[in-house]
């Protein structure tokens, strides 16, 4: 046991862990700063309400990271684990349609479990990274990775069902992220380019077909309010007091911050002008209070984690480890891109949280579990290169 702990500590990826922890703690500070006025004026809560809730979320997230770091990643390709993981994921995705909550303009995408709001789409992102990596690793061992019927169709069908379910929640952001991360895992699997493009085409075609069936059957995927959130980014000033209100006030926050910012706690836009500033628009408050330098610190930290994941994927000889690292890196990287793209008006506003920074329990806990898995893979790679 003592020898195992020494080897564990020796191979532990401390830079990755400390950057993750620094981002989480920085996020706590900014959640308190961004939400204090909104919590009191909008909800009648204490000024530190969202800060305390996120602190509890972080207290749950750290054990989740520990679980991911200590369980050997090779266990994730066991048939029993993959079956249980898919059963839980699809069970949650189906359940949200019956007892899900949300808002009229946004997505009906979370389940109220008392003190915790669970988002099944967040579970699906991680589940498909682990499922795809385990499934394709087994097919590589069997030299069947390029077999269209046995290696491509099963995951395509499951992915299409998950995409349909999330689309019916009208969670466009989660849908895009799920597709990108799944394709990223597949790209790292080692299959031939011809098979890869067939898989990608089948995945997109199947998802489109399922959505088409849903529309024909009378399921309204996009109400007028939801559609406006997707189209407002092209010209938010067309409806400055309606659908463009949040983006415009985000612009004002970014512009006011300049290089050094107005100072921590000195934001004007959080005084009721920018709705829910502690969630997907928290980077606007960071920019206003800490300037471009604050933005660069956050983007630099997230960029470090993504590059670390890519480096791990390139170093390892283990196919499953490579796919897991590539999937987690693409998940964090693309989710950051979607969040910042929506805030700056480069793409539709979808409500995707900024990893480790935005307020939200499900995202923080599950992404922390992902970092734990990445730490486990990193330790394996270090041990692999030494032997």
N, C-alpha and C positions, 0 to 999 in steps of 0.2 A: 504493500500500500504506500509506504514511504517513497519507494523508488518510483512508483507510478505518479505520485504527486510532484516529485522533482522533475520528472520528464514532462509532465503536463505544464508546470510553471515555465520550464525552459523553452518549450515550444509555443507558449501562449502568445498571441498577437496583441501585445500591449498597445502599440500605436492605434490599431483599429478600435480597440475597446475604449481608450481614452478620448479619441475623437468622437465616438458615439456618445460617451457620457457627457462630454463638454457640450455637444449639441443639445442633449436632453436638458441639461441644467440651464443653458442659455435660453432654451424654449420656455422653461418655467418662468424665468425672469421676465421675458417678453410677454408671456400670457398674462402675468399679473399686471404689467404696465398697460397692455392693450385693453384688458377687459374690466378694469376697476370701475370706470365710469359707466360702461354699458351694463355691468352686473347690477349696479344700484339703480340707475335710471330706467332701464328697460324691464328688469325682472324683480326689482326690489330686494335683491340679495345683498349680502355683505360684499364689500369691495374685493375681498380676497377669495370669493366663492370659487371662481374658475381655477384660480391658482391652487387652492386646496384640493379640488377634484383632480386636477392634473398631477398633483403630488401623490395622490392615492394611486392614480394610473401608473405613475413611474414606480411606485412601490410594488405593483403587480408585474410591471414590465421587466424589472431586474431579475426576479426569479424565472420569468419566461426565458430571458436570455441565458440564464444558468442552465436551464433544462436543454435548450438548443445546443449549448456549448458542450455539455457532458454526454449527451446521447450520441453515439457514433452514427455518422450520417448514413452508413451502409444499411442500417436498420430500415431506412425509409423505402427501400425497394422490396421489402418483404410483401408477399401477396396479402397477408392478413392486415398489415398496416395500410397498404394502398386501398384495400377494399373498405376498411373502416373510415379512412380519411375521405374517400369519395362519398360514402354513405352519409357522413355528418355534413359535408359540404352541400350536397344536393338537398338533404333534409332541411338545412337552414335556408337555402335559396327558395325552396317551396314554401316553407313556413312564413317567410317574410311577406308573401302575397296575401296571406290570411290575417296576420296580426301585425303587419309592418306599419311603421309610422314614417312621416316625412312632412313636407309642406307642398302646397298646391303647385308652386312654380318649380320646385326642385324634385328630388327623388324620394319615392316611397321605399326606403332602402335600409331601415334599421329596425331592430326588435328591442322593445323596452323590457329589460330584465331588472327593474327596480333601480339600483344605483348605477347600473351599467347599460349602455345602449350598444348592442351588438350589431355590426354590419356584416352580413353574410358575404357580401362581395369582397371584403377584405380577406376573409377566410379563404375564399375561392382563389385569390391571387397566389397565395402561398401554397395551397393544396395542389394547384396545377403545376407549380414549379417542382414540387417534390414528386408528384405523380409522373409527370413527363420525364424527369431525370431518371427515376427508378425504372419506368417502363422501357425507355430507350436503352438504358444501360443493360438490361436483360436481353433485349433484342440484339445488341452488339455482341454479347457473349454467345448468342446462338447464331451469329452471322446472318441475321435476318432483318437487319436495320433497314434495308432497301426493299423489303417485301411489302408491296402496297396494301395487300389485303390484311396481313397480320400485324404490320407495324404502323400503318398510317391510318387506316379507317377507324379502329377503336378509339384512339385519342381524339381524332377529328370529330367524331359523333358526340363524345362526352363534352368536348370544348364547345361545340355548337349549342348543345342543350344549356350549358352554363351561360353562354353569351345571350341566348334567348331569354333566359330567366332574369338576368341582370338588365337587359334591355327593357323588359316588361316593368322593371322597377324604375325605368327611365334614368338609370345611372350611367350616363354616356361616358363619363370619365373613367369609371371602373371598368367598363367594357373595353375601352381602348387600351388601358393598361394590361388587362388580362390577355388580350390578343397579342400585344407586343412582347410581354414576358414569355408567353407560351412559344411564340415563334423564335425568340432569342434562345430558349432552352433547346429547341429543335435545331437551330443553326449550329449550336455547339455540340450536337450529338455525334457528328462524324458521318452522317448520311450523305449520299451523293447529291450534288446540286440539283440534278434532275428530279430526284425524289423529294428534295426540300421544296422546290417550286411547285411540285404537284400537291404536296401537303398544304402549303400556304394557299394555293388556289382552292383546294377542297375546303379548307377551313373557312375562307371568306365566302365561298359559294354556299356552304352549308348554313353558315350564320345568316346570310342574306335570305336563304330559302325559308328558314325558321321564322325570321322576322316578317317575311312576306305572308306566310301562312297566318301568323298572329294578326296582321293588319286585315287580311281578307276575312278572318273569322270575327272581326269586329273589335279587336283589342286596340284601343287608342294609345299608342306609344308616346305621342307628343301632343300635349294640350297647347293652347295658344300661349299660355304663360311659360311653359317649358321651352317651346320653340323660340320665344323671344330671348331667352337666356343664351341660346346657342347662336343666334344671329346678331345679337347686340354688339359683339366685338368688332364687327365691320364698321359700325358708326354709332358709338354709344351716345353721341350728342344729338342724335335724332329724337331720343326720348330721355332727356337729362334728368327728369324727375321720376321716371319709371324704371324701365329695364336697364338703362344706362347709368343710373344713380351710383351704384356701387363702384363700377369701373372708373367713372369720372372722379369720384372722391379718392379712389386709389391713386389716380394720376396726380391729384393735388397733394397727396401725402408724399409721393415719391419726389415731386418737384420741389416741395418745401424743404426736404431734408438736405439736398445738396451733397457736398463732399463729406462733411463731418456731422451733419444732423443738428436738430434743435436741442438735443440732450435727452438722456434717459428719463422717461416720464413726462416729457414736454410736448407730446403730440397734440395737435389741435383736432385732427380728423377723428380721433377716438372719442371725442366729446359728443358723440351722437350722430356725427355726419356719416361715418363709415359703419354700416351694419355689421354686427358680429365680427369685430376686428380681430378677435382672438383665434379665428378659424382659418379659412383658406386665404384671407387677405392680411395675414399677420406680417408678411414681408413688406407690405406697404407701410405699416407702423414702424418696423425695423428701419426702413429707409428714411422715414421722416425723423425718427429720434436719433439714429446712429449714422445716418448718411450712407453714402456708397461704401464706406469702409465696413460698416456693419453688414451690409449685403454681401460684400466680398468674403467676410469671415464665414457666413453661413454657407454660401455657395462653395467656398473653398473646402469647408468641412465635409459637405455632401459629396463634392467632387473627389475628395480623398477616399471616401468609402467606396465610391463607384470604381475608381481606378484600382483600389486595393482588390476589389472583387475580380476585376478583369485580369490583374496580375496573377492572382491565385489560379484563375481558370487557365491561363496560358502556361503556368508552371507545372501543373499536375499532369500525371500520366493516367490518372483514374478517370474514366469517362463520366461516371456519376458525379464525382467531385467537380469536374469541369462544368457540367451542365447546371449544377446547383449554384456554383459561384456566378456563372454567366446570368442565370435567371434572377438571382438576388440583386446583382449589379444593375441589370436592366430595369428591374422593378423600382429600385430607389431612384435611378437616374431618370427614367421616363416619367415617374410620378412627380419628381421635382420640375421637370420640363413642362408638364401639363399644368401644374400649379402656377408657375411663374409666367407661362404663356397666357393663361387665363387672366392673371392679374394685370399684365401689361397690354392686353388686347391683341396679342399675336394669334390667339386661337380662342374658340368658344369657352365661355366660363362654365365649368362643370362642377365646382365645389370640391375638388380634390385637395386634401390637406397637404401641407408642406411637411415632408418626413421629419419626425423627431421634434419639430418646432411648433406646429399648429396644435391647438387644443383638440383633444379627442382620444378616448381610451382605446378603442379597438385598433386604430392605426398604430398607436405607440406600442401597445403590447405585442401585436403580431409582427411589426417590423423589428422589435427588440428580439423576438424569437428568431427572426431571420438573421439578425446580426450574430446571435448565438450559434446558429447553424454555420454561418460563414466563419466564425472563430474556430469551430470544430474542424471544418474543411481546411482552414489555414494551418492548424496544428498538424493535421494529417499530411499536408503538402511539405511542411518543414521536416517532419519525420521521414517522409518519402525521399526527400533530396539528400538527407544524411545517410540513409541506408544504401 
